[in-house]
Amino acid sequence: MPESPARTTPDFPDALLERRFDLRDETATIAFGERFARAIDATRTDASSERFTGLQVQLIGDLGAGKTTLVRATLRALGHAGRVKSPTYTLVEPYALDTASGSLDVYHFDLYRFAEPAEWADAGFREYFDAGAVCLVEWPQQAGGLLDVPDLMFRLSLPQDASNEEEGRVLNARAFSEIGKSCLERC
């Protein structure tokens, strides 16, 4: 287990779009996950959008920031009716979904337990990112610079003026691709 899961993220190009969402409680986080799921589906079917080749979303935030809550809400809104487990120990949980826009593979990764970036390469996960799937990656910084630039990066944190951790969270979203920008515009 890493001493500090605060490994630095690689330098990314300028974002095509940045937005801030104030998530005042768990209900607001779930509502954002539902909007994000609708945005994914709409982006896949939008004729003006380039062909959907997959979506990589990196979720960054401290323990308890709401990353897994957001992923669960997104998966449920995409049509997953079963249990949504955190992949902390399995590293990845796959989901084959039937959405309004057709079949969709979603992979939920949690890289918290990686002690060094080489574990990412050794795990053989690259093929998941090249298959036209949605890859939701918690703790991407644990892979160092081995992950490609994401389509979207969601950073969850406490508001700067928060005195109580139970209050809300702030989601700072950055889009680095046209597909990511299209999704973010719909959220």
N, C-alpha and C positions, 0 to 999 in steps of 0.2 A: 504494500500500500504506500502511495507517495506520502512523504512528510507534509507536503503542501500541494494541494491540487490547484494552486494558483500559477501553474506553469504559464509562461507568456504565450500569447497567440502571435502568429507571424504577421508581418506587415501586410495589409490589404490595400488594394487600390481605393481610390475615392468611391464612396457609395453613390449609386445612381439615385437613391431615394432614402431619406431617413425620416422616421416618425417616432413619436413618443406616445405611449399609452399609459394612463394612470389606471392601475388595477387596484381598486380600493379594498377588495376582499377576494376570497376564493370564488365567489359567484361571478365577479367581474373577470377573473382569470378564465373560468369555464366559458363565459360568454365570448371572450376573445378567441379561445380555442375553437368554438363553434363558427365564428366568423372566418377564422383562418381556414377551416375545413371547407367552407363554402367557396372561399377564394381559390383554394387549390383546385376544386372541381370546376369552377368557372374558368380558370386559367387554362385547364386542360381542354376545354371545349371551345374557347374563344377563337374564332376563325381568323381574327386579325393577329393573333399571337403566333410566334414561331412554333414549329412542331414541338410538342412536349417531350423532352428527353430526360425528364427526371427533375428532382428538386432536392438540393442539400440544404438543410436548415441546421445551423449550429446554435445550441442553447447554452448560454453562459450565465453563471450566477452561483452564489454561495449555496451551501447545503440549506435546504428548506426555503429556497427562493421561489419555488413554484414551477420549476422546469417539468417535473414529472406530471404535476397537475395539469399543466398546459398540454402536454402530449396526450394524456388520457382523454381530455375533453376533445381534442382534435380527432383522435381515433374513433371515439364514440360518435362524433358528428359525421365522420366519414362512413359510418355504418357498422362498426365493430360492436357487437352486442355482448361479447364475453368479457372475461376478466382481463384487465390490462395490468400486467406485472411490470415492475421496475426491473430493467436488465442489469442491475448492479452486479450480480454474480454471474449471469449468463452472458453478459456483454452485449448481446443483441437479441431482440424479440421480433420475429417476423409476423406480418399480418397480410393476408390475401383478402382484399376487400372488393365488394361489388358496390360501386358508387353510381351516382346518377350519370356520370360520364363514362362508365364502363369499369372494367377490372383495373385494380390498382394494388401494387405491392408497396407496402410501407415497412420500413425497418427502423426500429427504435434502438439506438445504441446508447450505452452508458460506459464511458471510458475512464471513470473515476479511479478504478483500481490499477490502471496502467502505471507502472513505476517509471517507464521510459518510453519515448516515442517508437523505438524499434519494435515494441510489442504490437503496435498497430500493424506494421508491415508483416510481422510473423503471424498475426491472426488471420490473414487472408481475406479481409473485408473489402478490398478494393472492388471486387466483382459486383458487390451490391450497389455500388455507386455508378456503375456503368450499365445498369440494366433498365433505365427508364423508371426507376422507383422513386418514392419519396423517402429520403433518409433523414431522420431526426436524430441529431447527435448531441447528447449531454456530455459535458466535460471535454469538448474537442481539443482544448489546450493540452490535454494529456498525450495527444498524438504529435505534439510539436508542429513542425511545418509540413508533415506528411499528408495532411488532408489538403485537397484543392481549396481554392477560394470558394466559399459557400455562395449559394444563390441568395440566402437570407441568413442574417445573424440576429438572434434575439438575446439581448442582455437583460436579465431580470435583477433588480436591486431594490433596496429600501430607498424611499425618497430621502433626499439630503436632509430634510428637516424632521425626519421621523424620530419620535421619542419612544415609540412602542413598536416592537417588531410585529405585533399582531395587526397593526394597521394595514396598510396596503403595500403594493409593490409598484415599481415603475418598469415598464418594458420599453427599452430602446431598441428599435428595429432598424436594420440597415439592409438594403438590397444591393447586391453586387452584379446581378445579371438582369436581362430583360424579363425573364420568367419570374425572378424574385421580385422585381419592381412591379410587374403586373399583379402578383399575389398581394403585395403590400398595399398597393393602391386600392384593392378591394376590401381590405380589413378595416 
